[in-house]
Amino acid sequence: MARVLLFGPLRDLAGWRDREVEAASLAALRGLLADEDADLGLALGGPGVQVAVDQAVVRGDAALTARSEVAFLPPMSGG
């Protein structure tokens, strides 16, 4: 199962930070999370949210393995 990490307001919205989820792709993972929590699903697809798979930012879909780590990163502001 892939390890899913949520940070910042995404974590607060979901009510969890770290969870194991079985999914073969990033698209399948997003769909599963959205099916479980529609508000979280919308937030994960929101502007500025980035996704890192095994510590590399990805755009679009990506294959996942049982050892994958998927981190959803909220929009960041600089200063």
KOLDO-315700 format. One record per residue: residue in three letters; x, y, z of N, C-alpha, C, O in turn. Coordinates in nm, 3 decimals, m for minus. Layout:
N
('ALA',(X,Y,Z),(X,Y,Z),(X,Y,Z),(X,Y,Z));
...
***
This chain:
79
('MET',(0.083,m0.118,0.000),(0.000,0.000,0.000),(0.087,0.125,0.000),(0.191,0.129,0.066));
('ALA',(0.045,0.226,m0.073),(0.119,0.351,m0.079),(0.095,0.430,0.050),(m0.014,0.426,0.108));
('ARG',(0.197,0.499,0.092),(0.185,0.586,0.209),(0.147,0.725,0.160),(0.215,0.782,0.075));
('VAL',(0.038,0.779,0.212),(m0.012,0.910,0.171),(0.009,1.008,0.285),(m0.026,0.981,0.400));
('LEU',(0.068,1.124,0.252),(0.094,1.228,0.350),(0.021,1.355,0.309),(0.021,1.393,0.192));
('LEU',(m0.043,1.420,0.405),(m0.109,1.548,0.382),(m0.044,1.652,0.472),(m0.006,1.622,0.585));
('PHE',(m0.030,1.774,0.422),(0.033,1.881,0.498),(m0.056,2.003,0.507),(m0.143,2.025,0.422));
('GLY',(m0.033,2.083,0.611),(m0.101,2.211,0.629),(m0.252,2.200,0.629),(m0.308,2.112,0.695));
('PRO',(m0.318,2.290,0.556),(m0.465,2.291,0.557),(m0.527,2.163,0.499),(m0.640,2.129,0.533));
('LEU',(m0.454,2.093,0.414),(m0.505,1.966,0.362),(m0.518,1.864,0.475),(m0.617,1.791,0.483));
('ARG',(m0.418,1.860,0.560),(m0.421,1.772,0.678),(m0.536,1.810,0.770),(m0.609,1.724,0.819));
('ASP',(m0.551,1.940,0.793),(m0.658,1.986,0.882),(m0.796,1.950,0.826),(m0.884,1.907,0.901));
('LEU',(m0.814,1.966,0.697),(m0.942,1.935,0.633),(m0.975,1.786,0.644),(m1.088,1.749,0.674));
('ALA',(m0.875,1.701,0.618),(m0.897,1.557,0.619),(m0.909,1.499,0.760),(m0.979,1.401,0.782));
('GLY',(m0.841,1.561,0.856),(m0.840,1.509,0.991),(m0.738,1.398,1.012),(m0.740,1.328,1.113));
('TRP',(m0.648,1.383,0.915),(m0.539,1.286,0.928),(m0.417,1.338,0.852),(m0.430,1.422,0.763));
('ARG',(m0.299,1.289,0.889),(m0.175,1.334,0.827),(m0.109,1.226,0.743),(m0.048,1.255,0.641));
('ASP',(m0.121,1.104,0.786),(m0.045,0.993,0.730),(m0.135,0.871,0.725),(m0.201,0.836,0.824));
('ARG',(m0.138,0.807,0.609),(m0.230,0.693,0.594),(m0.180,0.601,0.483),(m0.114,0.646,0.389));
('GLU',(m0.210,0.474,0.495),(m0.177,0.375,0.392),(m0.300,0.354,0.304),(m0.410,0.331,0.354));
('VAL',(m0.281,0.361,0.172),(m0.392,0.346,0.077),(m0.345,0.258,m0.038),(m0.233,0.271,m0.086));
('GLU',(m0.432,0.169,m0.081),(m0.399,0.082,m0.194),(m0.453,0.143,m0.322),(m0.574,0.157,m0.339));
('ALA',(m0.362,0.180,m0.411),(m0.400,0.238,m0.541),(m0.285,0.214,m0.638),(m0.168,0.221,m0.600));
('ALA',(m0.319,0.186,m0.764),(m0.217,0.155,m0.864),(m0.161,0.280,m0.932),(m0.055,0.275,m0.994));
('SER',(m0.234,0.392,m0.921),(m0.189,0.514,m0.986),(m0.230,0.635,m0.903),(m0.315,0.626,m0.815));
('LEU',(m0.169,0.747,m0.934),(m0.203,0.870,m0.866),(m0.348,0.908,m0.895),(m0.419,0.956,m0.806));
('ALA',(m0.393,0.889,m1.018),(m0.532,0.920,m1.054),(m0.629,0.833,m0.972),(m0.730,0.883,m0.924));
('ALA',(m0.598,0.705,m0.957),(m0.683,0.616,m0.879),(m0.684,0.658,m0.732),(m0.788,0.651,m0.666));
('LEU',(m0.569,0.700,m0.682),(m0.559,0.744,m0.544),(m0.644,0.869,m0.522),(m0.719,0.876,m0.425));
('ARG',(m0.634,0.966,m0.611),(m0.715,1.088,m0.600),(m0.864,1.053,m0.601),(m0.942,1.106,m0.522));
('GLY',(m0.903,0.962,m0.692),(m1.043,0.922,m0.700),(m1.091,0.856,m0.573),(m1.201,0.884,m0.526));
('LEU',(m1.010,0.770,m0.516),(m1.046,0.702,m0.392),(m1.063,0.802,m0.278),(m1.161,0.796,m0.204));
('LEU',(m0.968,0.894,m0.265),(m0.977,0.994,m0.159),(m1.097,1.085,m0.179),(m1.164,1.122,m0.081));
('ALA',(m1.127,1.122,m0.303),(m1.244,1.207,m0.333),(m1.374,1.133,m0.304),(m1.470,1.194,m0.257));
('ASP',(m1.378,1.003,m0.332),(m1.498,0.925,m0.303),(m1.525,0.919,m0.153),(m1.640,0.921,m0.109));
('GLU',(m1.418,0.912,m0.075),(m1.431,0.905,0.071),(m1.466,1.040,0.132),(m1.538,1.047,0.232));
('ASP',(m1.414,1.148,0.073),(m1.432,1.282,0.130),(m1.433,1.383,0.015),(m1.328,1.421,m0.036));
('ALA',(m1.552,1.424,m0.026),(m1.566,1.513,m0.142),(m1.493,1.645,m0.123),(m1.433,1.696,m0.217));
('ASP',(m1.496,1.701,m0.001),(m1.427,1.828,0.023),(m1.276,1.811,0.007),(m1.209,1.898,m0.050));
('LEU',(m1.223,1.702,0.057),(m1.080,1.676,0.041),(m1.047,1.657,m0.106),(m0.946,1.708,m0.154));
('GLY',(m1.130,1.583,m0.178),(m1.108,1.563,m0.321),(m1.099,1.695,m0.396),(m1.012,1.712,m0.480));
('LEU',(m1.189,1.788,m0.366),(m1.185,1.920,m0.429),(m1.058,1.995,m0.392),(m0.994,2.057,m0.477));
('ALA',(m1.020,1.988,m0.265),(m0.902,2.059,m0.218),(m0.775,2.004,m0.283),(m0.685,2.081,m0.318));
('LEU',(m0.766,1.872,m0.300),(m0.646,1.812,m0.360),(m0.630,1.854,m0.505),(m0.517,1.857,m0.555));
('GLY',(m0.739,1.887,m0.573),(m0.733,1.932,m0.711),(m0.729,2.083,m0.725),(m0.735,2.136,m0.836));
('GLY',(m0.719,2.152,m0.613),(m0.723,2.298,m0.613),(m0.597,2.362,m0.669),(m0.494,2.296,m0.685));
('PRO',(m0.606,2.492,m0.698),(m0.491,2.563,m0.754),(m0.373,2.565,m0.656),(m0.390,2.590,m0.537));
('GLY',(m0.257,2.541,m0.709),(m0.135,2.548,m0.630),(m0.099,2.424,m0.553),(0.011,2.415,m0.500));
('VAL',(m0.190,2.326,m0.545),(m0.158,2.202,m0.473),(m0.063,2.120,m0.560),(m0.092,2.094,m0.677));
('GLN',(0.048,2.080,m0.502),(0.146,1.998,m0.573),(0.148,1.858,m0.513),(0.110,1.837,m0.398));
('VAL',(0.192,1.763,m0.594),(0.200,1.625,m0.549),(0.343,1.575,m0.571),(0.401,1.594,m0.678));
('ALA',(0.397,1.513,m0.470),(0.530,1.452,m0.481),(0.514,1.302,m0.462),(0.454,1.256,m0.365));
('VAL',(0.569,1.225,m0.555),(0.571,1.081,m0.544),(0.716,1.041,m0.522),(0.802,1.069,m0.606));
('ASP',(0.742,0.978,m0.412),(0.878,0.939,m0.373),(0.972,1.059,m0.379),(1.084,1.051,m0.430));
('GLN',(0.924,1.170,m0.325),(0.998,1.294,m0.306),(1.032,1.368,m0.436),(1.121,1.453,m0.437));
('ALA',(0.962,1.336,m0.544),(0.980,1.409,m0.670),(0.844,1.463,m0.712),(0.747,1.388,m0.724));
('VAL',(0.837,1.594,m0.735),(0.711,1.656,m0.776),(0.671,1.601,m0.912),(0.753,1.595,m1.004));
('VAL',(0.545,1.561,m0.924),(0.494,1.508,m1.051),(0.375,1.590,m1.096),(0.303,1.649,m1.015));
('ARG',(0.356,1.594,m1.226),(0.240,1.658,m1.285),(0.167,1.551,m1.364),(0.230,1.471,m1.432));
('GLY',(0.037,1.549,m1.356),(m0.039,1.446,m1.425),(m0.042,1.318,m1.344),(m0.031,1.321,m1.221));
('ASP',(m0.056,1.206,m1.413),(m0.069,1.078,m1.346),(0.069,1.014,m1.326),(0.165,1.049,m1.395));
('ALA',(0.077,0.921,m1.234),(0.200,0.847,m1.209),(0.162,0.711,m1.153),(0.066,0.698,m1.078));
('ALA',(0.238,0.609,m1.190),(0.218,0.474,m1.136),(0.265,0.471,m0.991),(0.363,0.536,m0.955));
('LEU',(0.193,0.396,m0.908),(0.230,0.380,m0.768),(0.259,0.234,m0.740),(0.204,0.144,m0.804));
('THR',(0.346,0.210,m0.644),(0.375,0.075,m0.599),(0.339,0.065,m0.451),(0.299,0.164,m0.389));
('ALA',(0.353,m0.052,m0.396),(0.325,m0.072,m0.255),(0.421,0.007,m0.167),(0.394,0.030,m0.049));
('ARG',(0.534,0.049,m0.223),(0.635,0.122,m0.146),(0.634,0.272,m0.175),(0.717,0.345,m0.122));
('SER',(0.542,0.318,m0.258),(0.537,0.459,m0.294),(0.498,0.546,m0.174),(0.421,0.505,m0.087));
('GLU',(0.555,0.666,m0.173),(0.515,0.768,m0.077),(0.458,0.884,m0.158),(0.526,0.938,m0.247));
('VAL',(0.335,0.922,m0.129),(0.268,1.029,m0.202),(0.239,1.142,m0.104),(0.168,1.122,m0.005));
('ALA',(0.293,1.259,m0.132),(0.272,1.374,m0.046),(0.194,1.481,m0.122),(0.234,1.521,m0.231));
('PHE',(0.084,1.526,m0.064),(0.006,1.636,m0.119),(0.048,1.763,m0.047),(0.036,1.773,0.075));
('LEU',(0.099,1.859,m0.123),(0.155,1.980,m0.066),(0.066,2.099,m0.097),(0.035,2.124,m0.214));
('PRO',(0.023,2.172,0.004),(m0.065,2.287,m0.020),(0.012,2.399,m0.089),(0.135,2.397,m0.093));
('PRO',(m0.061,2.497,m0.143),(0.007,2.612,m0.203),(0.100,2.677,m0.101),(0.067,2.687,0.017));
('MET',(0.215,2.720,m0.148),(0.313,2.781,m0.059),(0.330,2.928,m0.096),(0.319,2.967,m0.212));
('SER',(0.357,3.007,0.004),(0.386,3.147,m0.023),(0.526,3.177,0.025),(0.573,3.121,0.124));
('GLY',(0.590,3.265,m0.043),(0.728,3.300,m0.007),(0.731,3.424,0.078),(0.631,3.493,0.099));
('GLY',(0.848,3.451,0.127),(0.857,3.570,0.209),(0.998,3.606,0.237),(1.024,3.706,0.305));
***
